[in-house]
Amino acid sequence: MSKGGGYAETVQVQKAVVAAAILSHESWDCWVAQATTK
């Protein structure tokens, strides 16, 4: 098991988590905006 491979996998997981958090945050902001403007 190579150290580099583990590091790369960790970075990919972190990027996926960050991307998911950003998407969910943006969709939440859109939902709040729609709910408050109606």
PDB file of N, CA, C and O in Angstrom:
ATOM      1  N   MET A   1       0.859  -1.194   0.000  1.00  0.00           N
ATOM      2  CA  MET A   1       0.000   0.000   0.000  1.00  0.00           C
ATOM      3  C   MET A   1       0.895   1.244   0.000  1.00  0.00           C
ATOM      4  O   MET A   1       1.705   1.432   0.908  1.00  0.00           O
ATOM      5  N   SER A   2       0.747   2.068  -0.998  1.00  0.00           N
ATOM      6  CA  SER A   2       1.628   3.221  -1.129  1.00  0.00           C
ATOM      7  C   SER A   2       1.062   4.423  -0.380  1.00  0.00           C
ATOM      8  O   SER A   2      -0.152   4.616  -0.311  1.00  0.00           O
ATOM      9  N   LYS A   3       1.946   5.209   0.167  1.00  0.00           N
ATOM     10  CA  LYS A   3       1.531   6.391   0.923  1.00  0.00           C
ATOM     11  C   LYS A   3       0.898   7.427  -0.014  1.00  0.00           C
ATOM     12  O   LYS A   3      -0.076   8.093   0.337  1.00  0.00           O
ATOM     13  N   GLY A   4       1.484   7.545  -1.226  1.00  0.00           N
ATOM     14  CA  GLY A   4       0.963   8.520  -2.182  1.00  0.00           C
ATOM     15  C   GLY A   4      -0.474   8.217  -2.575  1.00  0.00           C
ATOM     16  O   GLY A   4      -1.303   9.122  -2.674  1.00  0.00           O
ATOM     17  N   GLY A   5      -0.772   6.922  -2.803  1.00  0.00           N
ATOM     18  CA  GLY A   5      -2.127   6.556  -3.197  1.00  0.00           C
ATOM     19  C   GLY A   5      -3.128   6.896  -2.111  1.00  0.00           C
ATOM     20  O   GLY A   5      -4.217   7.396  -2.393  1.00  0.00           O
ATOM     21  N   GLY A   6      -2.755   6.622  -0.862  1.00  0.00           N
ATOM     22  CA  GLY A   6      -3.656   6.939   0.249  1.00  0.00           C
ATOM     23  C   GLY A   6      -3.910   8.433   0.341  1.00  0.00           C
ATOM     24  O   GLY A   6      -5.028   8.875   0.603  1.00  0.00           O
ATOM     25  N   TYR A   7      -2.835   9.216   0.118  1.00  0.00           N
ATOM     26  CA  TYR A   7      -2.973  10.669   0.186  1.00  0.00           C
ATOM     27  C   TYR A   7      -3.903  11.169  -0.916  1.00  0.00           C
ATOM     28  O   TYR A   7      -4.758  12.022  -0.680  1.00  0.00           O
ATOM     29  N   ALA A   8      -3.727  10.627  -2.124  1.00  0.00           N
ATOM     30  CA  ALA A   8      -4.565  11.040  -3.248  1.00  0.00           C
ATOM     31  C   ALA A   8      -6.027  10.707  -2.959  1.00  0.00           C
ATOM     32  O   ALA A   8      -6.920  11.505  -3.244  1.00  0.00           O
ATOM     33  N   GLU A   9      -6.264   9.531  -2.395  1.00  0.00           N
ATOM     34  CA  GLU A   9      -7.640   9.146  -2.087  1.00  0.00           C
ATOM     35  C   GLU A   9      -8.233  10.094  -1.052  1.00  0.00           C
ATOM     36  O   GLU A   9      -9.400  10.476  -1.143  1.00  0.00           O
ATOM     37  N   THR A  10      -7.419  10.471  -0.067  1.00  0.00           N
ATOM     38  CA  THR A  10      -7.904  11.384   0.970  1.00  0.00           C
ATOM     39  C   THR A  10      -8.288  12.727   0.360  1.00  0.00           C
ATOM     40  O   THR A  10      -9.314  13.306   0.717  1.00  0.00           O
ATOM     41  N   VAL A  11      -7.467  13.219  -0.558  1.00  0.00           N
ATOM     42  CA  VAL A  11      -7.756  14.504  -1.202  1.00  0.00           C
ATOM     43  C   VAL A  11      -9.048  14.410  -2.004  1.00  0.00           C
ATOM     44  O   VAL A  11      -9.864  15.332  -1.981  1.00  0.00           O
ATOM     45  N   GLN A  12      -9.237  13.302  -2.711  1.00  0.00           N
ATOM     46  CA  GLN A  12     -10.460  13.139  -3.505  1.00  0.00           C
ATOM     47  C   GLN A  12     -11.682  13.129  -2.598  1.00  0.00           C
ATOM     48  O   GLN A  12     -12.701  13.744  -2.914  1.00  0.00           O
ATOM     49  N   VAL A  13     -11.579  12.436  -1.479  1.00  0.00           N
ATOM     50  CA  VAL A  13     -12.710  12.384  -0.539  1.00  0.00           C
ATOM     51  C   VAL A  13     -13.002  13.776   0.005  1.00  0.00           C
ATOM     52  O   VAL A  13     -14.159  14.190   0.086  1.00  0.00           O
ATOM     53  N   GLN A  14     -11.941  14.500   0.379  1.00  0.00           N
ATOM     54  CA  GLN A  14     -12.135  15.848   0.913  1.00  0.00           C
ATOM     55  C   GLN A  14     -12.788  16.754  -0.129  1.00  0.00           C
ATOM     56  O   GLN A  14     -13.681  17.536   0.197  1.00  0.00           O
ATOM     57  N   LYS A  15     -12.342  16.646  -1.383  1.00  0.00           N
ATOM     58  CA  LYS A  15     -12.931  17.466  -2.448  1.00  0.00           C
ATOM     59  C   LYS A  15     -14.400  17.116  -2.632  1.00  0.00           C
ATOM     60  O   LYS A  15     -15.230  18.002  -2.835  1.00  0.00           O
ATOM     61  N   ALA A  16     -14.725  15.827  -2.562  1.00  0.00           N
ATOM     62  CA  ALA A  16     -16.114  15.398  -2.734  1.00  0.00           C
ATOM     63  C   ALA A  16     -16.979  15.944  -1.606  1.00  0.00           C
ATOM     64  O   ALA A  16     -18.102  16.392  -1.835  1.00  0.00           O
ATOM     65  N   VAL A  17     -16.449  15.904  -0.389  1.00  0.00           N
ATOM     66  CA  VAL A  17     -17.211  16.404   0.763  1.00  0.00           C
ATOM     67  C   VAL A  17     -17.438  17.907   0.634  1.00  0.00           C
ATOM     68  O   VAL A  17     -18.538  18.401   0.886  1.00  0.00           O
ATOM     69  N   VAL A  18     -16.393  18.627   0.242  1.00  0.00           N
ATOM     70  CA  VAL A  18     -16.511  20.080   0.085  1.00  0.00           C
ATOM     71  C   VAL A  18     -17.509  20.416  -1.017  1.00  0.00           C
ATOM     72  O   VAL A  18     -18.336  21.313  -0.857  1.00  0.00           O
ATOM     73  N   ALA A  19     -17.431  19.694  -2.140  1.00  0.00           N
ATOM     74  CA  ALA A  19     -18.348  19.946  -3.250  1.00  0.00           C
ATOM     75  C   ALA A  19     -19.785  19.693  -2.815  1.00  0.00           C
ATOM     76  O   ALA A  19     -20.680  20.470  -3.147  1.00  0.00           O
ATOM     77  N   ALA A  20     -20.010  18.615  -2.075  1.00  0.00           N
ATOM     78  CA  ALA A  20     -21.363  18.294  -1.616  1.00  0.00           C
ATOM     79  C   ALA A  20     -21.858  19.372  -0.657  1.00  0.00           C
ATOM     80  O   ALA A  20     -23.026  19.759  -0.702  1.00  0.00           O
ATOM     81  N   ALA A  21     -20.979  19.852   0.203  1.00  0.00           N
ATOM     82  CA  ALA A  21     -21.373  20.886   1.161  1.00  0.00           C
ATOM     83  C   ALA A  21     -21.728  22.183   0.442  1.00  0.00           C
ATOM     84  O   ALA A  21     -22.691  22.858   0.805  1.00  0.00           O
ATOM     85  N   ILE A  22     -20.945  22.529  -0.581  1.00  0.00           N
ATOM     86  CA  ILE A  22     -21.212  23.751  -1.345  1.00  0.00           C
ATOM     87  C   ILE A  22     -22.545  23.631  -2.082  1.00  0.00           C
ATOM     88  O   ILE A  22     -23.343  24.568  -2.081  1.00  0.00           O
ATOM     89  N   LEU A  23     -22.784  22.481  -2.709  1.00  0.00           N
ATOM     90  CA  LEU A  23     -24.027  22.294  -3.459  1.00  0.00           C
ATOM     91  C   LEU A  23     -25.226  22.364  -2.524  1.00  0.00           C
ATOM     92  O   LEU A  23     -26.213  23.033  -2.831  1.00  0.00           O
ATOM     93  N   SER A  24     -25.148  21.681  -1.388  1.00  0.00           N
ATOM     94  CA  SER A  24     -26.275  21.674  -0.465  1.00  0.00           C
ATOM     95  C   SER A  24     -26.483  23.075   0.111  1.00  0.00           C
ATOM     96  O   SER A  24     -27.619  23.485   0.350  1.00  0.00           O
ATOM     97  N   HIS A  25     -25.391  23.809   0.333  1.00  0.00           N
ATOM     98  CA  HIS A  25     -25.497  25.159   0.880  1.00  0.00           C
ATOM     99  C   HIS A  25     -26.151  26.086  -0.142  1.00  0.00           C
ATOM    100  O   HIS A  25     -27.005  26.901   0.210  1.00  0.00           O
ATOM    101  N   GLU A  26     -25.749  25.960  -1.406  1.00  0.00           N
ATOM    102  CA  GLU A  26     -26.324  26.812  -2.449  1.00  0.00           C
ATOM    103  C   GLU A  26     -27.807  26.515  -2.623  1.00  0.00           C
ATOM    104  O   GLU A  26     -28.615  27.436  -2.742  1.00  0.00           O
ATOM    105  N   SER A  27     -28.172  25.222  -2.638  1.00  0.00           N
ATOM    106  CA  SER A  27     -29.575  24.867  -2.815  1.00  0.00           C
ATOM    107  C   SER A  27     -30.385  25.349  -1.614  1.00  0.00           C
ATOM    108  O   SER A  27     -31.539  25.751  -1.762  1.00  0.00           O
ATOM    109  N   TRP A  28     -29.781  25.310  -0.421  1.00  0.00           N
ATOM    110  CA  TRP A  28     -30.473  25.786   0.783  1.00  0.00           C
ATOM    111  C   TRP A  28     -30.711  27.290   0.668  1.00  0.00           C
ATOM    112  O   TRP A  28     -31.799  27.771   0.983  1.00  0.00           O
ATOM    113  N   ASP A  29     -29.693  28.040   0.216  1.00  0.00           N
ATOM    114  CA  ASP A  29     -29.842  29.481   0.048  1.00  0.00           C
ATOM    115  C   ASP A  29     -30.950  29.784  -0.954  1.00  0.00           C
ATOM    116  O   ASP A  29     -31.740  30.704  -0.742  1.00  0.00           O
ATOM    117  N   CYS A  30     -31.016  29.019  -2.047  1.00  0.00           N
ATOM    118  CA  CYS A  30     -32.053  29.229  -3.055  1.00  0.00           C
ATOM    119  C   CYS A  30     -33.425  28.971  -2.445  1.00  0.00           C
ATOM    120  O   CYS A  30     -34.373  29.714  -2.699  1.00  0.00           O
ATOM    121  N   TRP A  31     -33.529  27.915  -1.640  1.00  0.00           N
ATOM    122  CA  TRP A  31     -34.818  27.569  -1.029  1.00  0.00           C
ATOM    123  C   TRP A  31     -35.254  28.671  -0.074  1.00  0.00           C
ATOM    124  O   TRP A  31     -36.421  29.060  -0.054  1.00  0.00           O
ATOM    125  N   VAL A  32     -34.304  29.173   0.723  1.00  0.00           N
ATOM    126  CA  VAL A  32     -34.620  30.243   1.671  1.00  0.00           C
ATOM    127  C   VAL A  32     -35.049  31.497   0.916  1.00  0.00           C
ATOM    128  O   VAL A  32     -36.006  32.166   1.306  1.00  0.00           O
ATOM    129  N   ALA A  33     -34.340  31.813  -0.164  1.00  0.00           N
ATOM    130  CA  ALA A  33     -34.666  33.008  -0.940  1.00  0.00           C
ATOM    131  C   ALA A  33     -36.075  32.903  -1.515  1.00  0.00           C
ATOM    132  O   ALA A  33     -36.840  33.866  -1.470  1.00  0.00           O
ATOM    133  N   GLN A  34     -36.414  31.739  -2.054  1.00  0.00           N
ATOM    134  CA  GLN A  34     -37.745  31.547  -2.627  1.00  0.00           C
ATOM    135  C   GLN A  34     -38.811  31.620  -1.535  1.00  0.00           C
ATOM    136  O   GLN A  34     -39.879  32.195  -1.746  1.00  0.00           O
ATOM    137  N   ALA A  35     -38.523  31.041  -0.375  1.00  0.00           N
ATOM    138  CA  ALA A  35     -39.512  31.013   0.704  1.00  0.00           C
ATOM    139  C   ALA A  35     -39.730  32.413   1.273  1.00  0.00           C
ATOM    140  O   ALA A  35     -40.851  32.764   1.644  1.00  0.00           O
ATOM    141  N   THR A  36     -38.668  33.213   1.345  1.00  0.00           N
ATOM    142  CA  THR A  36     -38.791  34.534   1.958  1.00  0.00           C
ATOM    143  C   THR A  36     -39.360  35.554   0.984  1.00  0.00           C
ATOM    144  O   THR A  36     -39.942  36.549   1.416  1.00  0.00           O
ATOM    145  N   THR A  37     -39.209  35.335  -0.322  1.00  0.00           N
ATOM    146  CA  THR A  37     -39.708  36.309  -1.292  1.00  0.00           C
ATOM    147  C   THR A  37     -41.187  36.092  -1.591  1.00  0.00           C
ATOM    148  O   THR A  37     -41.847  36.992  -2.112  1.00  0.00           O
ATOM    149  N   LYS A  38     -41.716  34.914  -1.271  1.00  0.00           N
ATOM    150  CA  LYS A  38     -43.125  34.640  -1.562  1.00  0.00           C
ATOM    151  C   LYS A  38     -44.024  35.231  -0.472  1.00  0.00           C
ATOM    152  O   LYS A  38     -45.246  35.102  -0.542  1.00  0.00           O
TER     153      LYS A  38
END
